[in-house]
Amino acid sequence: MASIKELRDMRIKKIELLKEAGMDPYTAKCSYTHSIKEVIEGFELIESSNQEVTLVGRVMSLRGQGALIFFNINDGSEIFQGLLKKGEIEDDKFKLFVDTVDMADFVQVSGTLFKTKTEQKTILVKNWMILTKSLQPLPEKWHGLQDVEERFRKRYLDILTTKDLQDLFIKKAKFWEVTRNFMKEHDFLEVETPTLEVTTGGAEANPFKTHHKDFDIDVYLRISVGELWQKRLMAAGFPKTFEIGRVYRNEGTSPEHLQEFTNMEFYWAYANYKDGMKLVQKLYQKIATEVFGTTIFETRGHKFDLSGDWGIVDYRDEVLRQTGIDVLVSSDKEMSDKLDELEIKYEGNNRERLMDTLWKFCRKNISGPVFLVHHPKLVSPLSKSCSDNKELTERFQIIIAGSEVGNGFSELNDPLDQRARFESQQKLIDRGDEEAMMPEWDFVEMLEHGMPPTCGFGFGERLFSFMTDKPIRETQLFPLMKPRE
């Protein structure tokens, strides 16, 4: 079997043959009368009229010898069979095709349609031209790339040769399209907010840091989809806004976590967390039915049904039920001792981290869908406190398959309370907590001017990965890869 280098050298020689025949192996000019999908859908009508059609696409297979050459081409819409037959095409064009065309080349073919004896829809080629001459072959025999590392590095080949993967990304595009349409149908204005920030706001995460040369200042890639900016828009008088965009978190990789991903966040003036829960339930159900055609899913060892009304789980009650720890009154030592007993690793020994780690242990046992509500204020620095217990908040998270796939609040709009919570977060930062939320004092000033009661909510592509039962890395077109050594 020839090596890749030998195959490449052979194809380079074929370039010269094409040039000698007057064909540009990398032409910018091509034309076609139909997409392959259009030809397949209108085949009978086109065939009966004996109309000549012109198709374009990448050669995905070549077979035959002598007077008959069969091949398949793919234009991105569908795959279609072509036939070169001596006597139906000029001899020199037939020979040039045989001598120069390989799998992976892009070609333009013109001819008439017919069905073979096996009822295969086919174009009988009368003329052809090369569009792009490939120098390297496709993965062997359509089996695709087997090595995971190579699959991600050569994602273009992975997608090209794996139909299910193509369908996955078409579905993902529809996932965000349905989301966008839903928000607009409910009168939310789509906005764009900064991705470079002087301080990161809206979440607890470790940011990426870079330097702004013109201002000579350090800035951060955002870790939320403009939470503090969209709240400013509530103060500015916009009643409903949303944004779909990329966020960046300089943290570890897992089946549920990546450093770069897409999120959607909305903000709704004169609404609270209960209003948000009703709206979000409708949104998720809309996504399920329109994108996947079902509300029932299985993933990560869990099965869940998004239809109907979802259950409600109280944060404090659930942790107490599963672990015997009351997160409001148990001591830090009692929490750390419980984590040690459960053999759960955790970073940091401040109360917020201990509490959050305990909850994440409990979360794994919930299939959902449920709304988790009434988080302690300590782990919810941007959420309004409950009126009947100031240590708890009007926050909700959507729990599916043991994980959080959506997060919302009755947004805190008391500037004095917000200032105090930011000061608490600053103390965590000073003690070395890299995930504590950076204070944003300009945001506090905005609150002093007044922000209406507001519900905010966000979710990301983790939801899509759960609905497709795939690690989130698999659901990204081009996940980040380390350079080859």
C-alpha positions, 0 to 999 in steps of 0.5 A, a space after each residue: 500500500 502506498 504511503 501518504 507521501 507517495 499518494 500525495 506525489 502521485 496527485 501532484 503529477 495529476 495536477 500537471 496532467 490537468 493543466 496540460 489538458 487546459 483545466 485549472 485544478 483550482 478554478 474559482 469559476 463553477 456553475 450548477 443548475 441544481 443542488 443534489 437535494 433538488 435533483 433527488 426530490 424532483 428526479 422524475 420530472 427532470 428525467 422525463 423532460 430529458 433536461 440536462 443538469 449540472 451538479 457539483 460536489 466532492 468525489 466520495 467514491 470511485 469504482 469501475 473499470 474499462 468503459 464504465 466509471 461510477 462515482 458518488 459526489 456530495 455537495 453538502 445537501 445530499 450524495 448522488 451517483 454519477 456514471 461516465 460511459 465511453 461513447 457518451 462522453 468525448 474519449 479524451 474527457 473520459 481518459 482525463 477523468 480516469 487518469 486524474 480524478 481521485 476520491 476527495 476531489 471536487 468536480 462539476 458534472 453535466 448530463 442527463 438523469 436516469 435510473 440503473 437496473 437496480 433503480 439507483 438514481 444517476 447522472 449520465 455524464 456528458 461533460 465534466 471539469 475539475 474544481 479542486 484537486 485534493 492532494 491527500 486522500 479521505 479516511 480509509 473506506 469511509 470508516 472515518 477517523 478512529 483516533 479521538 485526537 485525530 478526529 478533533 484535529 481533523 474535524 473537517 474529515 470527521 464531519 465529512 465522513 460521519 453522517 450522524 455528526 453532520 446531523 448533530 450540528 444541524 440539530 445544534 444550529 436548530 437548538 439555538 434557532 428555536 431558542 432565539 425565535 422563542 425569545 423574540 416571540 415573547 418580545 425579548 430584544 436581542 442585544 450584544 454586550 462586551 466580551 472584554 471586561 475590566 472585571 468579570 461579573 455574573 458568575 463565579 468562575 476563573 477568567 482568562 486574562 489578557 492585555 489591552 494595548 491601547 488602554 494599557 490595562 489588563 482585561 478579562 474574557 467574560 464568564 457570563 453573557 453580559 449579566 451585569 450589562 443586561 441589568 444596566 439595560 433594565 435600568 435604561 428602560 428596556 423591559 426584556 433583553 436576551 443575548 446568545 454568545 460565547 463565554 470563557 472560563 479558565 477551568 478544567 475540562 470534563 464531559 460537562 465543562 469546557 473553557 469556551 462555550 455558548 450561553 443564552 441569558 435573558 433579563 425580564 423587568 417587572 418579573 420574579 423568579 417564579 415568572 422565570 420558572 414558568 417561561 423557562 419550562 415552556 422554552 425547554 419543552 419547545 426546544 425538546 419537541 421542535 428540535 428532537 421531536 420528543 420530551 423523553 431523554 436518557 443521558 448519564 445514567 438518568 432518564 427524564 421527561 420534560 413534559 408537564 409541570 416540573 417538580 420543585 426541590 428546596 436546596 436546604 431541605 434536600 442537602 439535609 435529607 441526603 447528608 444530615 447537614 443543615 447548610 444554614 446552621 451546621 458548622 464548617 467543621 461539620 460540613 468538612 467532616 461530612 465531605 471527608 466521610 463521603 470521600 468527596 474531594 474539595 478545594 478550599 475550606 471556606 463555608 461557601 465552597 463546603 456548602 456548594 460541594 455538599 450540594 453537588 454531591 446531592 445533585 448527582 442523585 436527582 434525575 429531574 427535571 426539577 427546579 432547585 430553589 431557595 439557595 443560601 445567600 452565601 452561594 448566590 451573591 446576585 440574587 434577591 433574598 426571600 422575604 420570609 428568610 433573608 439567608 435564602 434567596 429567590 433563585 432557581 436552577 434546572 436540574 436534569 440528569 444529576 446536573 445543573 442546566 439552567 440558572 435564574 434569579 429574582 435579581 438583587 436590586 438593593 444597592 446596599 445589600 449588593 455592596 455588602 455581598 460584593 465585599 464578602 466576595 472580595 474577602 474570599 478573593 483576598 483569601 485566594 478563592 479564584 472562583 469568587 465573584 469580582 466586585 463591580 462597583 460601577 454596577 453598584 452605582 447603577 443600582 443606586 440609580 434604581 433598577 426595576 424588579 427583574 428576573 434573569 436566567 441563563 443556560 448553555 450548550 450543556 443542555 444540548 449535550 445532555 439532550 444528545 447524550 454526548 460529552 460537551 466536547 463532542 458537540 462543539 465543531 472545533 474544540 480547542 486542541 493542544 498544538 502538536 509537539 
